[in-house]
Amino acid sequence: MCIRQLFQSSQLQRAWKAAFLKHSQRRHHGARRWTHSGSGTYRAVIFDMGGVLIPSPGRVAAEWEVQNQIPSGTILKAFISGGENGPWMKFMRAEITTEDFLQAFGRLCSEISRTSVPVDSFFSLLTSERVAKQFPVMTEAITQIRARGLQTAVLSNNFYLPDGKSFLPLDRKQFDVVVESCLEGVCKPDPRIYKLCLERLGLQPSESIFLDDLGQNLKAAASLGIHTIKVNDPETAVKELETLLGFMLRKVVPNTRPVRRTMEIPKDSLEKYLRDLLGTQTTGPLELLQFDHGQSNPTYYVKLANHQLVLRKKPPGTLLPSAHAIEREFRVMKALANAGVPVPKVLDLCEDSRVIGTPFYLMEYCPGVIYKDPSLPGLEPSQRRAIYTAMNRVLCNIHSVDVKAAGLEDYGKHGDYIPRQVQTWIKQYRASETSAIPAMERLIEWLPLHLPRQQRTTVVHGDFRLDNLLFHPEKNEVLAVLDWELSTLGDPLADVAYSCLAHYLPSGFPIQPGLSDCNLTDLGIPTVEEYFRMYCLHMGIPPTENWNFYLAFSFFRIAAILQGVYKRSLTGQASSATAEQSGKLTEFMSNLAWDFAVKEGFRVFKEMPATKPLTRSHHTWARPQSLLRPPGTRSYVTLTDSSPAHATRGALVISPEGLSPPVRELYQRLKHFMERHVYPAEPELRSHQASAERWTPSPLVEDLKEKARAEGLWNLFLPVEADPEKKYGAGLTNVEYAHLCELMGTSLYAPEIFNCSAPDTGNMELLVRYGTEEQKARWLIPLLEGKARSCFAMTEPQVASSDATNIESSIREEDGFYVINGHKWWITGILDPRCQLCVFMGKTDPHAPRHQQQSVLLVPMDTPGIKIIRPLTVYGLEDAPGGHGEVLFEQVRVPKENMVLGPGRGFEIAQGRLGPGRIHHCMRLIGYSEQALALMKARVSASPGALLPSRTTHLFSCQTSNPDVF
């Protein structure tokens, strides 16, 4: 934006302020006092849709008529024909179907125009995404209104689409109240629909403003006492709305907002400092806005006279050591500008905290475009590729700077960048730690042991990503690289990896949208591999082999940063309005980091030189009695107590002999219990399962459960990562439990005896990880005590449910409840009379991003509306008493407090639940396969006619292909 335009904007601000004061003087004597937001007596703004938020049907019709050579005004005449009883008004009250409307409307248009009118074509255009887009000026106005604490509503005459959904092409989250004529059966200008809107807002008519483009609708609203604005042009209407509300609704500077109350700075002191610095005597107020950008150091837009500046400062309060080093930012930008790197021109560094409370520096404001969404919506694929190419090239530019010539030779230490960074961020994380995060603990142990050897030392940005780049408004060219707080001398590959983080984040990620669920080929965006190859080619270097380490480190560092932001938010120091969310995201980021650490571990393992093949010890089953024992011991690797791998909790232990002494002792006790109690009980348990009483729990199983619990062989499955205080389980890692799980897998009945059977294990871990204290008290405790069973309802007959995004069962909110409707099958355990809880997965918002549509509800099995249709069999077996049921959920009402973690978090929960369950099933299958192999070996080596124990039957009845047991 040019200076002239900004000056005109200042004039505009003075104009609306004057008009606002004049308007306030006209308010009647009994009016309430003006609020701090400047909104006066108004507490809500109500918007019509067509003609206000999106193009009006009349405007769309006029353009369509020209294109289709239909007489001008035909559609508009048909709209008003028949008045309240015309087809258009009936359609908007949902009194006729879409098909009936199009028939009647087409006939009416043809009569008016005396020619055939393809109304289907008009209707398709009217409801298309291309046409029904919200005006940006209105979107911004709504954002600013809500930021000031006022309510917003949409009051629309609309209709049902052929798919049964109402036509409302708006983000409903923008509004506190949505009133649709087709849902209510009432249209404007009927006074009842206005009263309904006010009732839902909880306001009096005089407390609201209504915007519409039709006179009769405005007249009806005004008769009730609602203040009205006629919308002929959205821009003009917003100006009038600004006058009434008393604050700006359009941003003069992109990506800015009014200064947050906790981030205010003394303007008088700053203005005096600026006048001395700039040497200006021009009168006029200092304008101050805050940039949305800047999680760490608050950043402001400053305008004084004809000077447009950006001020960046340290946050207030006690800061972590070496953090928020704006002095270094100032120095590096000044040096790099002379080296040809595109950076803003810096003007001055003020280290005197008396001026505005903390040190700050100033730079010139550079107009341009910041792309916050890495998917670059609205651009062509070729433009997207060009932008990512420009991003890649400017990073190469930074890494090619001659540090000595630029005067930056002492800007950081040479060599050992990654080791120092790892230790720095470990310290930063520890200084801001608020609770134990298992993945962070593993990374803190793993990273220092797998450090790469640094090849080059260059200037590194430290926070290089797309939204820290300012692009030319008309060219795919980087005008300036922003936010140099974390810059130093170091390993350039750390910057390259960091710039790829968005590729691994989902599009709905709260802090910054990502690309992991986007089709990069269709978008034209380079993949990580393409982007990295592009960088290496331009720099003339070979691709690194330990790329996954750099990604692990980058996500670890971001997790540490988010933890710091969260810690500051607890004391009110963080500059971002979303800072409190970062506390929930630290664990998410650390888990991503650990995923890459695992990938790096597998790469190293695969590249290890070949050694002597692993061997298995072969055992001879001499006596039939030996079949009562589990398979023989394996001899892959034996780790002694003093083994270095044993000292690392995350070491891969591939034999029970490699377990730590306490776990090895637990393994032996479990093995002894299996031999003494479980294997001998199998014949009786099989008989019960084949009897008429099979759908009732076996008394013998209940007896064995009491014995196992008394011996401490209970709830062994809960991983220490989810239960670090061993509050609920035995405190084993998944690697340690895997060996016990394999042992339990040698018997169909063993997992339940030790309270380690699916789907209860997954549901219990779900409650431990994600449940509220109230949910744990009601459901987790009975499950942990073995007094109740549960099921997990995901799989559906009409879709491929192994991908949870396909599920179709609905969860909708109604009167403080969630109402479930859906058809599920292969629901393991639902037929068990002890099953008290159904963990149900369904869709709460089918219009949300793909992985945020699903939610998980805890549904008591005695809730009305749950209908079990039949048990399903696997290879002819029913798996009684739990079974695998086909179930209908019809109008099942569940209290809102039964939602797990929150709406839209279902896919995340399912993924967190799935991992351990897969491991459990694999290990049980390995145990059962080994048992089968042992039995076959015994059979072929036995004397002709020798009798074998009954364990040789029903070997393969213990596992199913049902995903819901995980």
N, C-alpha and C positions, 0 to 999 in steps of 0.2 A: 504494500500500500504506500502511495507517495505521501510526502509531507503535507501537500495541499489537501489531500483527502483526510488526513489525520486532523488538520486544523479545522476542516469543515465538521469533522466528527466532534471536536471540542465545542464548536458553536452549537451543534445539535444538542450536546449535553446541557449547555447553559440554557438552551431554549426549553428543553423538557423540564428542567429544574424550576424555571420561572413559571411555566404553565402549571407545574405540580403545586407550587406555593399558592398560585392564584386559585386553583381548584380547591385546595384545602380550606381557603378562606370562605368558600361558598358552602361548606358542609354545615348541616343543621346543628343547632346548639347541643342536641342530645347525642351526637355521634361520639363513639368511643375515641380515646386518644390514639394518635398515630403510633404504630408499633415500630420497634427498632429496625425492622426490615424495610420500612418506608412504604409498606403496602396499604397503610391507612385502614379503613374499615373493611377492605376487601380481603377475604380469606380463601377465595377459590376463583379460578377462571374456567369457564365451560366452553368447549369448542364444538361447533358443528363439524362434520367431516367433509362432505363434498363441497368444494368452493372455498373452504377455510383451511383444512389440513391437506387435502389432495384436490386435484382439478375437479370442478363441478361437472355433473352429468351433462349440463347444458353446453359447457365449453367443449367437452369431448364430442358431443353430438354435432356441434357446428363444424368442427374439423372433419369429422367422419362424413358428414353430408357432402362437403366439398369434394372429398376424395372419391366418394361413391356416386357422385352426380345425382344426389337426392335433393329435391327442392328445399331451399333453406327454411329452417323453422319447423320442419315436419316433426321431428322428434320432440321439440319443446311443446308444440301444440298437443301432441299425443300425451305428453306428461300431464298436462293440466286438464285434459279432456275428461269430463265426468266428475270433476271435483273430488270430493271425499270417496265417491263410489266408483271412480275411474280405475282402470287396471293397474296403473302405477301406484296409487295410494293403497289399493288392496294388497298389492305385492309387498309393499313395505310394512304392512301390518300382518304379513304371513297368512292372509286369508285365502290366497291362491298359490298354487305351486309354480315353480319356474316354467315348467312346460306350458301350463295354462296361461301364464302371463305372456309368454312369448307369442302364443297363438293369438290372444286377444290384442296385444300391443301391435303385432304385425298387421293384423286386420285393420286396426285403427289408423296406423301409419299409411297403409296402402289407400285407405279411403281419403285421407287428408291430402296425400300427394298425387292420387290417381295413377299410381304406378306401383310395381312390386318393390317392397322395401325389405332387404335382408336383415331383419332385426337381430338374428342370431349373431351376425358379424359385428353389429354395434355392441351387443351385450358382451361378446368376447373381448372387444377392445376396452369397454368400460371397466371390466374386472381384471384386465391384464396387469401384470407386474410392471410392464413398460409404462403404462399410463398412471396407475394407482400408486404413485410414489409420493410420500409426504414432502411438503415444501421444506427445504432446509431452514428457512428463516423461522418457520413455526416450530420445527424440532428444537432449534436453539432457544426460542422463547420459552418453550415448555421446560427445558432444562434449567433455565435461569429462574423461572417461577418456582419450581420445586426446590431449587437451591436456597431460595429465600424463605422456605417453610410454608408456602401456600399450597393448597390442594389444586389438582387439575382433574377435569372430567371431560369425556366426549359424549355428546348427546346427538345421536345420529339417526336420521331416517335411512334405514338400510334394509337389506333383504337377504333371503337364503339363496345360496348357490346350489347348483344341481347335486353337489356331493353332500348336501345337508348341513354345511357349515355356513355361518353368517358372513356376509361380505364386510370385513373390517380389516383392511390391509395396513394396520397400524401396529406398532409395538405396544401391547396392552400395558406393559410395565411403566409406560409414561404417565399413566392415569391412575388416580385413586378410585375413580368411579367410571364405569363404562355402561351407558344406557343405550340399548339398541331397539329400534322400533319393532323389528321383526320378532324379537324375543318377548317384548312386552305387549304386543298387539295394539299399541297406541302410537300415533305419529304426531310430530309437530305439524301444525300449531296447536294441537289439543293441549290445554293447560295441564292435564293430568301427567303428561310425560315430564314437564318441567318440575312439577311438584315432586315427582318420584326421584328425579336427579338430586334435588335439594335435600330431600329426606335422606338419601344415601350419603350425601356429603355431611349431613348433620348441621346445615346452615339455614339462615334466614335469607329471603330473596335479596335484601339489600347488601348482603355480604358477598355477593358474587357478580361476576361480569360474564356476559354471554356473547360470543362471536358467531355470526351467521351471515350468509350472503343473500338471504331472502327476506323481503320486508315483512311478509305476514308472520314469519317465525319470530322476528325481532319484536314485532308489535305485541304478540302474545306474551313473550317473556317480559317486556316492559310493563304490561298491564299487571303483572304479578309483583312488580317492584324490583326486578332484576335490571342492573345496568347493562346496556347493550352497545355493541359496536357493529356497524354494517361493514362487511368485508367485500370491497370491490377489487382490492389488490392486497395480497398478504403483507407486503412490505409496509404499505401505508397503514394497514390495520395494526401492525405491531408497533408502529410509532405512536398511534393513538393509545394503544394499550400501555405503552411505557409512560405516557403522560398520566394516565389514571393510577397506575401502580406506584410510580415515583422511583423507578430504577430501570437501568438499561436491560434490554432483553436481547440485544445483538452485540456480539463481541467486536470491538474495534480491531483488536489484535488476535490472530488465530492462536488457539491453544492456551488462552489465558482465561482467568476468572477473577471475580473480586477476591481480595486478599482474605484468607481464612483468619478467623478471629485469633486463633492461637499463634498465627504467624505475622501479626501486624508489626510494623516498624515505625519509629518516630519520624513523621514526614517533615516536620519543621527543621529538625537537626539535619536530615538528609538534604533538604532543599538548600540550606545554607552551605553545606559542604559542596554540593554540585555547582552552585553559583560561583564559589571561589575557584573550583577546579576548571570550570568551563569559561569563566570570565564573562558570563552573560548578565546583563542588567534587566533583561526583559521581564516584565511583570506577567503574572498569570499563574494559575495553580499548578502544582506538581501533580501529575497523574501517575497512579501506581496500580498495577495489576499483578497478579501472581500467575506464573506459568503452571499449567497442569503437570508439566514435566518436573522431575527432580525429586526422587525418593529420598535423597540423602541431604543435599545442600539446597535450602530454599532459594528459588530463583524468581526474579521479579522483572516485569517490564516497567520502565521508568520513562516518562516524557516530561521534559521541561523546555519551554519555549519551542525551538525547532530541533531540539536534540532528542533522539530516540535511543535509549540505552537499555542494556540488560545488566541487572545487579545480581550477583551470586554471593551468598553469605554462608557462614557457618551457622548451624542450628544453635539454639540457646541450650544452656544447661551443661552438666558435666559430660564430656565426650570421651569416647574410647581413645586410647593412645594411638597416635599417628593417623587417626581417621579425620575426614573432612578437611584435608589439607588444601585449602583454596590457594594458599601461597604457591604451592607447586603447580596448580592449574594455571595460575597467572604466568608463571615463569615459562612453562613448556609451550603455551600458546604463543607467547611473545617470540620465543626462539623458532618455533616451527613455521610461523608466518614468514620469516625471512628465508626458510628452507624450502618454500614452495608448497607446503601442505595447506589445504584450505581450512582455515580456522577463523573465527571472529577476531576483529581487531580489538585488542585489549587496550584500555586507557589508563587505568590507575588501580593500585592495590592499597587499600586502607586497612592497616593493622590496629588502628585505634578503636577499641571496643566502645569508647564513649560516644561515638557518632550515632550508631544505630543498635548498639548492644553486643555485636560480635564483629569480628573482622569480615571484610568483603572486598570484592573487586568489581570493576566496571568494564564493560565492553560495548562496542557499538551493536545496535540492534540490526540484524540482517533479515529482511523479509524473505520468506521462502516456504517450502512445504516440508512438513515432517510426517512421514508415513508411520502411523502407530500400529496399523494392522499389517503384519508381514505378508498377508495374502494379497495385498494391494487391490482391494475391491474397486471395480469401476474402470480398471485399466485393461488394455489389450495385452495378450500374452507376450507380444514382442516388446511392449513397454516394460512389463514386469522383468523380463530377462535383462533388458538394458539397465534397469535400476539396480538389479543384483550384480550385474557386471561392473557398473560404476562403483558400487559399494566395495567389491573385491579389489578393484584397481586403486581406490584411495587407500585401502589397507596396505597394499603393496607399496604405495607412495610413502606411507608412514614408516614402514619397515625398511625403506631404502635410504632414509635420512642419514647423512654422515654426522654421527653424534659429536665428533670432535669439532668439525667445522661449524656446527650449530651451537657450540658452547654448552653442550649437554653431557660432556664426558663424565661429569661428576653427578649427574642427575640420579644415578642409582649404582648399585654395585655391579661389577662385571662377573658373570658366571653364577651358577648355583641359584638361578632365579626361582625355579620351581621348588627346591627344598626350602628356600626362605619364605616363599609364598605359602607353602603348606603350613609351615610353623606359624606364620603370621595369622592365617585364617583360623587355625586351631585356637590360637590365643584369643582372637576376636570372638570366636564362637563361645569359648569358655567364659569370656567376660560378660556375655549377654545371655548365657544359657538360663532358661527358666524351667526346663524339665528334661528328663533323659529321653533322647531319641535314638533308638537302637541302630539305625542305619548310619547316623553320624558317628556313633561310637566305633562301628566297624571301619568306617572310612578313616577315622583318626588313627586307627591302628594300621590300616592297609596302605594308605598313601605313602608314608615315609619309607616303606619297604619296597616300593616299586617305582622309584623316581627315574625319569628318563635322563639321558645324558644330553646336556644343552649343546646344540650345534652352533648357534649364532647368538649374538647379543645386539639388540636393536632397541629403538624407542618402542614401547608397547603402550597402547591406549588403556588397556585394563578393563574397559566396559564397552567394547566396540560391538555395536548392534545397529540394526536399521533405524530404530527410532532415536538414535543419537546422531543422526545425520540430517543436515538441512539441504534439501534439494532445490534446484532452480524450478520456478513455477511452470516453465514452459519447456525445459530441456531435461533430459535424463542425466543430470550433471550435479555432483555434490558441491554445494556452495560452502559448507562449513561442517567440520566435525566438532561436536559438542561434548561437554561433560568429561573433562580430563582428570577428574579427581583421583583416579586409581592408576594414573600413568607413571611409568618409571622406565628403567632399562631392564630388559629381560628377554625371555624366550618368545619369539614372535608367534610360534605355533599356539601358544596359549590364547592369543588374540583371535587366531583363525578359528579355533575350536569354540571360543566364546561367541563368535559371530554366528555360529550355527545352532545355538541353543533353541531358537524358535522352531527349528525343524522337528524337535522332539517334544514340543508342548502342544496340547490340544487347542483347537480354535477358541474354545470357551474359557481358556485359562484366565483367572481373575486379574492378575497383575498385568499380564501382557498376552494377547492372543497368539496362538502358535499355528503350526502347519501340519502337525502329525496326522490329522484326519483329513487333509486336503489332497486332491489329485494334482501333484506338482506338474505333471506332464501337460494336463489341460490348462493349468494356469500359466505355464511358460516359465515357472520358477525353477532354477537349477536345484538338483538334489544336493545333499551334503557331499556326496562323492564328486559330482560335477564341479561344485563350488571349490572344493579342496584341490582338485586337479587344475582348475583355472588359476588358482593362486600359485601352485607349485610351478606351473608352466611359465607364468609371468615372472616369477622370482628366479627361475632357473635352478630349482632344487628338486631332488627326488622326494616322492611322498614318504612320510614317516610310517614306520611299522606299528608304533605304539600310540596310534591316534586315539584309541579308546581310553588310554590313561588321561590324555588332555581333556577329553569330554567328561570323564569322571571328576577330574579336578575342577573343571569349570562349574559343573553342577554343585559340587561341594562348596565352592566359594560363594555361589549365588545363595545356597542354603544358609551359609554363615551370615551373609549380608541381610537376608530376610529376617534372620533371627535378631540381628542388631536393630533393624527397623521396628520389629515387633517389640523389643525391649524398650525402645524409646517411646513407642506409642503408649506404653503403660504409664509413662511419666509425662505424656503430652508433648514430647519433643519432636516427634516425627513430622515431616513437612507434608507427607502424602495423606489424603483423606482415606485411602485404602490401606494405611499402614497396619491396622489391626488385623486385616486378613492375612498378613504375611506370617503370623504365628501358625496358622493352619497349613501354610504352604511349605514351611521349612522341612517338614517330614516328607512331603511329596517330592521336593527337589533332592533330598538326601537319598531317597529310594531310587530315583533316576540315576543319581551318581553311582550308587552301589551296583545298579544294573550294568553300567559300563565297566566298573571294576571287575565284575564277574566275566564280562566278555574279554577283557584284557587277560584275565587269568586263563581262560580257555585258549586264547591265542598263544600264550607262552607255553601252555601244556602241549598243544599240538605241534609246536616247533621244537620241542625237546628231542634230542637224538634218541633213536630207537635203542632200547635195552633188551635184556633177556625177557622173553615172553612171560606174561603172568601165568602162573600155574595154579591149578586147583588140586587139593588133596583128595584122593579117591578113597571112599570108605566101603568096606564090605559089610553088608547087613547079614550077620551070621545067624541071628535068632529072630523068630517072629516078634519077640518082645521088643526088639530094637525099633520096630516101626512105631512104637509109642513115643519115641523121641523125635525131635525135629531133625532136619538134615545135618550132616556132619559139618564140622567147622571148615571155613575157607581159609586158605593160606596166602592170599594175595600179598599183603604187607602187614607186618607186625610192628607197631610203634611202641617203644618202651616208654616208661614214665618220664624219662629224661629227654625224650626226643624233642627237637626244636619244634616240630610240627604239632606236638602235643601241647606245647606252651601257647600256641595260637588257637584261640577258641574257634576261629573260622576254618581250621585246617580240614582237609577232606580225609575223613577216616573211612576206609573202605573195608574194614574188617572189625568185628566186635573186639578183637584183641587190642585194637588201637584206641579204644575208648579210654577215657580217664578212669582211674580206680573207682570213684563213686558210681559212675554210670555203668562200668563193667560189672560192679557188684549188683546193681539194679537189674542188669541184663540176666545175670545168673539166677537171681531170685525169681524173675519172670519165667525163665526157662524151667526152673524147678517146679513152679506152680503149674505150668502147662503140662509137664510130665505127670505130676502127682494128681491133678484135679481135672484139667480140661480134656486131654485126650481120652482118659477112661470114661468120661461122661458122654462122649460123642454118640455112641449107639442109642442111649436113652433119648438124647436130644433129637436125633434124627427120627426116632419113632414118634416123638411128640409132634414133630413137624409134618409128619405124614398122617396124623390122626385127625379125628373129627374136632379135636380141641385145638387145632393148630393156630386158630386166630386169637387165642388167648396166650399170654406170656407163660413160658415154662417155669414152674416153681423151682426147678433145679437151677436154671439160669439165675433166678433171683437169689438163691442160696449161695451160688458160686460168687455172685457179685459182692455179697456181704463178706465172704472169705477174702476176696481180692482186696477189698477196701481195708479190711482189718490188717492186711499185710503191707499196706502202703503202695499197692500196685493199682493206682487209681488216677484217672485224669492225667495220664502220662503225655498226652499229645500236645498240650498247650505250650507253644514255644516261648522261651525266655524273652524273646524280643517283644512279644505282646504282653507278657506277664513278668516283668523284671524283678518284682518283689516276691515272686513265687506265691502270690496270694491265692491263686486258683489251681495251679498245676505243679508239676514236678520240677520245673525250671530247666528243662532240657532244650538244647538247640534242635532245629529240624534235622541236622545231620546225626545227632545223637539218637533222637527218637526214631529215625529211619531204621536203625538196626532192631530196635524193639518192635517196631511196626512190622518188619519183615518176619520176626519170630511169631507175632500174633497172627500173621497171615497164613501160617501153617494150619490153622483151624478155622472153619467157617464161623464158629460160635465165640471164639476168643475175644474179638474186639469189643463186643457188648459187655462181656464179663468184666473187662477192665475199664468200662465206660469210655471207650476209645473208638466207638463205631460211628460211621457216617449214617445219616447226615448230621447227627448231633454234634460231632466234633467241629464241623464247619460252622454250624449255627452258634455254638458256644464261643468259638474264636471271634466270630462276627460280633457277638454281644460284648466280649471283652474289649475288642478294638474300637468299636463304634457306638456301643450302647450308652444311654444315659444311666445314671445311678438308679433311677426308678425302674428302667427297663431291666437292668441287671438284677435288681432285687426281686422282680416279679418272675423273670424267666430264667436268668442265668443260674441262680442258686439251685432251683429244683432240678435243672439239667445236670449241673455239676454233682449233685447228690444222687443222681440216678433215679430220682423219683418221678421224672417225666421224660417223655420222648418228644421229638419235633420232626418237622419236614421242611423242605425247601421247594417252593413252587415257582419254577421258571419255565420248564419245557411246555410248549404248546403244539397242538396237532397240525396247525395250518402253516407254521413257519419253521425255518431252520433255527432252532433255539440255542444251538451251540454258540451262535453269535447273539449275545443278549440284546443287541440293538434291534433285532427283528421282532421281539415280543410285541404282542398287540393288546394284551389285557389292559384295561383302563383303570386308572385311579383318579377320581375327580373329587374336588373339595366341595362340601355342601354342609352348611349350618354347623360348622365346628367339627365335622367328621370328614373322613375320607370314605368314598363309596367305591367299592371294587366290583368290576364286572369282567369275567374272563373264563376261558376254557383251558384247563391244564391237564397234562397227563404225564405218566411215568414219575409220579410224585412219590418217591421212596419213603416209606414209614408212615404214610398218612392213614393207613388202615389199622395201625396199632392202637388198641384201646387206651394206651398210656400217652398217645400223642396229644399234647395240650397246646402246642404252638405250631403255627404255619408261618414260615418266613416267606412272604409273598413279594414277587417282583412284577411290577407293571409300569405303565406309562402315565406320568402326571402331565407332561407337556409334549405332545407330538410335534410341536412347531419349534422346539428348542434345538440347539445343536445336537447332532446325532448321539453323542455320548452323554448328554445331559437331559435326555427325555425320560429316563427310567428312575424309579424310586423303589425303595424297599420298605415294606410295612410288616409289623409284627401282628399277626392275626390270631386271636384265640380260637381254638377249634370248635368251641361251643357257640360261636357267633352265628346267628341266623343267616341263611343264604348259602352255606357251604353244602354242596350236594355231591356225595361220592357216587359216581355212576357204576364203576366196576373195578375189580382188581385186574391187572395185566400180568401176563406170564412171560418169563424169560426161559427159552428152551423147555417150555412146558412146566416150569417151576413157579410157584407163587411167592416164594420167599416170605412165608408167614412167620410171625404175626404182623410184621411191618408192611410187607407187600409193596406194590407199585400201583398207585391208584390213578384213575381218570376222574377228574373232578370239575364241577361247574361252580363258579362263584357268581352269584346273582344278587345284585344290590346288597352286598355285604358291607355293613357300616362299621368303621373302625375309628376309635378316637384319634384325634390329630397327634396326641402325644406318643402314639405307637409308630410314628414315622422314624426311621433310623437315619441319623446324621442330617437329614434335611431333604426337601424335594430336589430331584435331579441328581442325586448322589448315588443312585442305584448301581450304575455300571462300575463306578469306582469301588463300591462295596463288594460287588460280585467278583471283581478282579482280585481284591485283597483277600477274599475268602477262597478263591479258586486255587491259588498257588500251593498252599500247604495240603489241600485236599488231593490234588494231583499226585503229590509226593507220597502221601499216605497210601493211595490206591496202588501206585506203582510198586511200592515196597511190599504191600500185602500180596500182590500178584506174584512178585518174585519169590516170596516165601512159599506160596501155594504151589508155584511151578516147581520149586526145588523139592517140595514134599512129593509132588506127582512123579518127578524123576526118580526120587529115592524109592518110591513104591514100585515103579516099573523095574528098576534095577533089582529090587528084592524078588520080584515075581520071576524074572527070567533066570535068576540064579538059584531059585528054590528047587528042591527036589520034586520030581513029578508027583502030583497028588497031594503035595503039602498044602495045609490050610494057611491062609493069610488073614490078618486082622481085618475087621470090617471097615477100616479107614480107606480101603481101596475103592469104595463106592462114593458116588456123589461128589467126586473131586472138583468138578467144574461148576458147581451150583453156587459158589460163594461170591462171584463177581457179576456185575451187569454192565451194560454199555450206557446206562442212564446217567446223563450229566448232572441230574439234580441231587445225586448222592454226594457230590463233591463238597 
